[in-house]
Amino acid sequence: WDDLNFDNGELRITKTATFIKGELHITEPKTKSSVRMIVLPSSLLEVLKKYKATVNSRWMFPSPVKEDCPLTPNFVRHRMQQTLERRSVKRSEKPTSAITH
């Protein structure tokens, strides 16, 4: 949540999460171009504000099974792919594992 500014809608992408042998590792992205700022639409910000009130975690999308950990990048990627397939949206050629908290 620290990477999201609700006032101006900016989401900073500055970290990458990987799980190695079940242990969370937060590192800098591999390339400088991976560090970026995304401006979220106000409609999404409103949804995220309501959602944040229901989440007791520093992570935007916390793991339901491992305390103080985000969802794994593989889980997020798999769920995103399922959602895109249900909506008949083509898969991106270049998936990302950047996460925010």
C-alpha positions in Angstrom: 0.0 0.0 0.0 3.0 2.3 0.5 3.5 2.4 -3.2 0.0 3.7 -4.0 -0.8 7.4 -3.6 -4.5 7.8 -3.4 -4.4 11.6 -3.7 -2.9 11.6 -7.2 -3.6 8.0 -8.3 0.1 7.1 -8.8 1.3 3.6 -8.3 5.0 3.2 -8.0 6.5 -0.1 -9.4 9.9 -0.3 -7.6 10.2 -3.9 -6.4 10.0 -7.5 -7.7 8.9 -10.4 -5.5 10.1 -13.9 -5.9 9.6 -17.0 -3.8 12.7 -19.3 -3.5 12.0 -22.5 -1.7 8.9 -21.0 -0.1 10.8 -17.9 1.1 9.8 -14.4 0.0 12.6 -12.3 -1.6 12.0 -8.6 -2.5 14.5 -7.2 -4.9 14.9 -4.3 -7.4 13.6 -5.1 -10.9 16.2 -6.4 -13.4 16.1 -3.4 -15.6 15.8 0.4 -15.0 12.8 0.5 -17.4 10.9 -1.8 -15.1 10.9 0.9 -12.4 8.0 3.1 -13.3 4.9 5.1 -12.3 1.4 4.1 -13.3 -1.5 6.5 -13.0 -4.6 4.6 -12.0 -8.1 5.7 -13.1 -10.3 7.2 -10.4 -12.8 4.4 -10.7 -10.1 1.9 -9.8 -8.9 4.1 -6.9 -12.4 4.1 -5.4 -12.5 0.3 -5.6 -9.0 0.0 -4.0 -10.0 2.4 -1.2 -13.0 0.3 -0.3 -10.9 -2.9 -0.6 -8.1 -1.5 1.6 -10.6 -1.0 4.5 -11.2 -4.8 4.4 -7.5 -5.8 4.4 -5.4 -5.9 7.5 -2.0 -6.2 5.8 0.8 -4.1 4.4 0.4 -6.0 1.2 -2.2 -4.9 -1.4 -3.0 -8.6 -2.1 -2.0 -10.6 0.9 -1.6 -14.4 1.0 -4.6 -16.0 2.8 -2.3 -18.8 4.0 1.0 -17.3 4.8 1.1 -14.4 7.3 2.7 -11.1 6.2 3.3 -12.4 2.6 1.8 -11.3 -0.6 0.1 -13.7 -3.0 2.8 -15.4 -5.0 3.5 -14.1 -8.5 2.7 -17.5 -10.0 -0.7 -17.5 -8.3 -1.5 -13.9 -9.5 -0.3 -14.8 -13.0 -2.5 -18.0 -13.1 -5.6 -16.1 -11.8 -5.0 -13.3 -14.3 -4.7 -15.8 -17.1 -8.0 -17.5 -16.1 -9.7 -14.1 -16.0 -8.4 -13.1 -19.4 -9.4 -16.4 -20.9 -13.0 -16.1 -19.6 -13.1 -12.7 -21.1 -11.6 -13.9 -24.4 -8.6 -11.5 -24.1 -5.3 -12.6 -25.7 -2.4 -13.4 -23.3 0.4 -10.8 -23.1 3.6 -12.0 -24.6 5.6 -10.6 -21.7 4.2 -11.4 -18.2 5.5 -9.3 -15.3 6.2 -10.4 -11.7 6.5 -6.9 -10.2 4.3 -6.4 -7.1 3.6 -3.6 -4.8 2.9 -3.2 -1.2 
